[in-house]
């Protein structure tokens, strides 16, 4: 049987502190990457005129939803 912790309760004091520091760094990186992605998407939208949904290939889905009759909302595809 391996000695891997199943959750945070299995960590000792110093291991828990290291684990929390690693989680904090990972969350900071993820948040910064998300903010950068949104800014790049908005700048690209401003330069090209294509929205973020169109940039990632969901344009036809969004266009079909916008052209849909209101009596069938939200599932009109």
PyMOL CGO cylinders between C-alpha atoms (Angstrom):
from pymol import cmd
from pymol.cgo import CYLINDER

trace = [
    CYLINDER, 0.00, 0.00, 0.00, 1.35, 3.44, -0.88, 0.3, 1, 1, 1, 1, 1, 1,
    CYLINDER, 1.35, 3.44, -0.88, 1.62, 6.25, 1.62, 0.3, 1, 1, 1, 1, 1, 1,
    CYLINDER, 1.62, 6.25, 1.62, -0.09, 9.01, -0.40, 0.3, 1, 1, 1, 1, 1, 1,
    CYLINDER, -0.09, 9.01, -0.40, -2.44, 11.42, 1.39, 0.3, 1, 1, 1, 1, 1, 1,
    CYLINDER, -2.44, 11.42, 1.39, -6.07, 11.22, 0.35, 0.3, 1, 1, 1, 1, 1, 1,
    CYLINDER, -6.07, 11.22, 0.35, -6.89, 14.78, 1.35, 0.3, 1, 1, 1, 1, 1, 1,
    CYLINDER, -6.89, 14.78, 1.35, -5.52, 17.80, 3.22, 0.3, 1, 1, 1, 1, 1, 1,
    CYLINDER, -5.52, 17.80, 3.22, -6.22, 16.24, 6.63, 0.3, 1, 1, 1, 1, 1, 1,
    CYLINDER, -6.22, 16.24, 6.63, -3.48, 13.65, 6.06, 0.3, 1, 1, 1, 1, 1, 1,
    CYLINDER, -3.48, 13.65, 6.06, -0.69, 16.24, 5.75, 0.3, 1, 1, 1, 1, 1, 1,
    CYLINDER, -0.69, 16.24, 5.75, 1.59, 17.04, 8.66, 0.3, 1, 1, 1, 1, 1, 1,
    CYLINDER, 1.59, 17.04, 8.66, 2.07, 20.69, 9.64, 0.3, 1, 1, 1, 1, 1, 1,
    CYLINDER, 2.07, 20.69, 9.64, 5.00, 21.53, 7.33, 0.3, 1, 1, 1, 1, 1, 1,
    CYLINDER, 5.00, 21.53, 7.33, 3.62, 19.45, 4.45, 0.3, 1, 1, 1, 1, 1, 1,
    CYLINDER, 3.62, 19.45, 4.45, 0.27, 21.22, 4.72, 0.3, 1, 1, 1, 1, 1, 1,
    CYLINDER, 0.27, 21.22, 4.72, 1.99, 24.61, 4.62, 0.3, 1, 1, 1, 1, 1, 1,
    CYLINDER, 1.99, 24.61, 4.62, 3.99, 23.63, 1.52, 0.3, 1, 1, 1, 1, 1, 1,
    CYLINDER, 3.99, 23.63, 1.52, 0.84, 22.25, -0.09, 0.3, 1, 1, 1, 1, 1, 1,
    CYLINDER, 0.84, 22.25, -0.09, -1.09, 25.48, 0.57, 0.3, 1, 1, 1, 1, 1, 1,
    CYLINDER, -1.09, 25.48, 0.57, 1.77, 27.56, -0.85, 0.3, 1, 1, 1, 1, 1, 1,
    CYLINDER, 1.77, 27.56, -0.85, 1.79, 25.43, -4.00, 0.3, 1, 1, 1, 1, 1, 1,
    CYLINDER, 1.79, 25.43, -4.00, -1.98, 25.79, -4.35, 0.3, 1, 1, 1, 1, 1, 1,
    CYLINDER, -1.98, 25.79, -4.35, -1.72, 29.55, -3.91, 0.3, 1, 1, 1, 1, 1, 1,
    CYLINDER, -1.72, 29.55, -3.91, 0.94, 29.80, -6.63, 0.3, 1, 1, 1, 1, 1, 1,
    CYLINDER, 0.94, 29.80, -6.63, -1.09, 27.60, -8.98, 0.3, 1, 1, 1, 1, 1, 1,
    CYLINDER, -1.09, 27.60, -8.98, -4.23, 29.69, -8.44, 0.3, 1, 1, 1, 1, 1, 1,
    CYLINDER, -4.23, 29.69, -8.44, -2.32, 32.94, -8.99, 0.3, 1, 1, 1, 1, 1, 1,
    CYLINDER, -2.32, 32.94, -8.99, -0.93, 31.56, -12.26, 0.3, 1, 1, 1, 1, 1, 1,
    CYLINDER, -0.93, 31.56, -12.26, -4.37, 30.36, -13.41, 0.3, 1, 1, 1, 1, 1, 1,
    CYLINDER, -4.37, 30.36, -13.41, -5.95, 33.71, -12.61, 0.3, 1, 1, 1, 1, 1, 1,
    CYLINDER, -5.95, 33.71, -12.61, -3.24, 35.65, -14.41, 0.3, 1, 1, 1, 1, 1, 1,
    CYLINDER, -3.24, 35.65, -14.41, -3.46, 33.36, -17.45, 0.3, 1, 1, 1, 1, 1, 1,
    CYLINDER, -3.46, 33.36, -17.45, -7.25, 33.82, -17.56, 0.3, 1, 1, 1, 1, 1, 1,
    CYLINDER, -7.25, 33.82, -17.56, -6.94, 37.61, -17.35, 0.3, 1, 1, 1, 1, 1, 1,
    CYLINDER, -6.94, 37.61, -17.35, -4.33, 37.60, -20.10, 0.3, 1, 1, 1, 1, 1, 1,
    CYLINDER, -4.33, 37.60, -20.10, -6.55, 35.42, -22.29, 0.3, 1, 1, 1, 1, 1, 1,
    CYLINDER, -6.55, 35.42, -22.29, -9.53, 37.75, -21.86, 0.3, 1, 1, 1, 1, 1, 1,
    CYLINDER, -9.53, 37.75, -21.86, -7.43, 40.83, -22.66, 0.3, 1, 1, 1, 1, 1, 1,
    CYLINDER, -7.43, 40.83, -22.66, -5.98, 39.16, -25.76, 0.3, 1, 1, 1, 1, 1, 1,
    CYLINDER, -5.98, 39.16, -25.76, -9.49, 38.12, -26.84, 0.3, 1, 1, 1, 1, 1, 1,
    CYLINDER, -9.49, 38.12, -26.84, -10.86, 41.65, -26.40, 0.3, 1, 1, 1, 1, 1, 1,
    CYLINDER, -10.86, 41.65, -26.40, -7.92, 43.23, -28.26, 0.3, 1, 1, 1, 1, 1, 1,
    CYLINDER, -7.92, 43.23, -28.26, -8.31, 40.72, -31.10, 0.3, 1, 1, 1, 1, 1, 1,
    CYLINDER, -8.31, 40.72, -31.10, -12.05, 41.42, -31.19, 0.3, 1, 1, 1, 1, 1, 1,
    CYLINDER, -12.05, 41.42, -31.19, -11.33, 45.12, -31.49, 0.3, 1, 1, 1, 1, 1, 1,
    CYLINDER, -11.33, 45.12, -31.49, -8.83, 44.61, -34.30, 0.3, 1, 1, 1, 1, 1, 1,
    CYLINDER, -8.83, 44.61, -34.30, -10.67, 41.95, -36.30, 0.3, 1, 1, 1, 1, 1, 1,
    CYLINDER, -10.67, 41.95, -36.30, -14.30, 42.64, -35.53, 0.3, 1, 1, 1, 1, 1, 1,
    CYLINDER, -14.30, 42.64, -35.53, -14.93, 38.96, -34.71, 0.3, 1, 1, 1, 1, 1, 1,
    CYLINDER, -14.93, 38.96, -34.71, -16.19, 38.27, -31.20, 0.3, 1, 1, 1, 1, 1, 1,
    CYLINDER, -16.19, 38.27, -31.20, -14.49, 35.92, -28.77, 0.3, 1, 1, 1, 1, 1, 1,
    CYLINDER, -14.49, 35.92, -28.77, -17.03, 33.15, -29.51, 0.3, 1, 1, 1, 1, 1, 1,
    CYLINDER, -17.03, 33.15, -29.51, -16.23, 33.43, -33.23, 0.3, 1, 1, 1, 1, 1, 1,
    CYLINDER, -16.23, 33.43, -33.23, -12.49, 33.40, -32.49, 0.3, 1, 1, 1, 1, 1, 1,
    CYLINDER, -12.49, 33.40, -32.49, -12.71, 30.04, -30.71, 0.3, 1, 1, 1, 1, 1, 1,
    CYLINDER, -12.71, 30.04, -30.71, -15.06, 28.49, -33.27, 0.3, 1, 1, 1, 1, 1, 1,
    CYLINDER, -15.06, 28.49, -33.27, -18.43, 28.87, -31.51, 0.3, 1, 1, 1, 1, 1, 1,
    CYLINDER, -18.43, 28.87, -31.51, -19.67, 31.58, -33.86, 0.3, 1, 1, 1, 1, 1, 1,
    CYLINDER, -19.67, 31.58, -33.86, -22.29, 29.45, -35.67, 0.3, 1, 1, 1, 1, 1, 1,
    CYLINDER, -22.29, 29.45, -35.67, -23.72, 28.34, -32.33, 0.3, 1, 1, 1, 1, 1, 1,
    CYLINDER, -23.72, 28.34, -32.33, -24.04, 31.92, -31.10, 0.3, 1, 1, 1, 1, 1, 1,
    CYLINDER, -24.04, 31.92, -31.10, -25.43, 33.12, -34.45, 0.3, 1, 1, 1, 1, 1, 1,
    CYLINDER, -25.43, 33.12, -34.45, -28.04, 30.35, -34.44, 0.3, 1, 1, 1, 1, 1, 1,
    CYLINDER, -28.04, 30.35, -34.44, -29.10, 31.22, -30.91, 0.3, 1, 1, 1, 1, 1, 1,
    CYLINDER, -29.10, 31.22, -30.91, -29.45, 34.92, -31.77, 0.3, 1, 1, 1, 1, 1, 1,
    CYLINDER, -29.45, 34.92, -31.77, -31.55, 34.12, -34.85, 0.3, 1, 1, 1, 1, 1, 1,
    CYLINDER, -31.55, 34.12, -34.85, -33.81, 31.80, -32.88, 0.3, 1, 1, 1, 1, 1, 1,
    CYLINDER, -33.81, 31.80, -32.88, -37.45, 32.63, -32.25, 0.3, 1, 1, 1, 1, 1, 1,
    CYLINDER, -37.45, 32.63, -32.25, -38.21, 33.58, -28.67, 0.3, 1, 1, 1, 1, 1, 1,
    CYLINDER, -38.21, 33.58, -28.67, -41.00, 31.03, -28.33, 0.3, 1, 1, 1, 1, 1, 1,
    CYLINDER, -41.00, 31.03, -28.33, -38.43, 28.20, -28.40, 0.3, 1, 1, 1, 1, 1, 1,
    CYLINDER, -38.43, 28.20, -28.40, -35.93, 29.68, -25.96, 0.3, 1, 1, 1, 1, 1, 1,
    CYLINDER, -35.93, 29.68, -25.96, -33.69, 28.45, -24.40, 0.3, 1, 1, 1, 1, 1, 1,
    CYLINDER, -33.69, 28.45, -24.40, -33.52, 25.24, -26.48, 0.3, 1, 1, 1, 1, 1, 1,
    CYLINDER, -33.52, 25.24, -26.48, -34.28, 26.13, -30.07, 0.3, 1, 1, 1, 1, 1, 1,
    CYLINDER, -34.28, 26.13, -30.07, -31.49, 24.45, -32.03, 0.3, 1, 1, 1, 1, 1, 1,
]
cmd.load_cgo(trace, "trace")
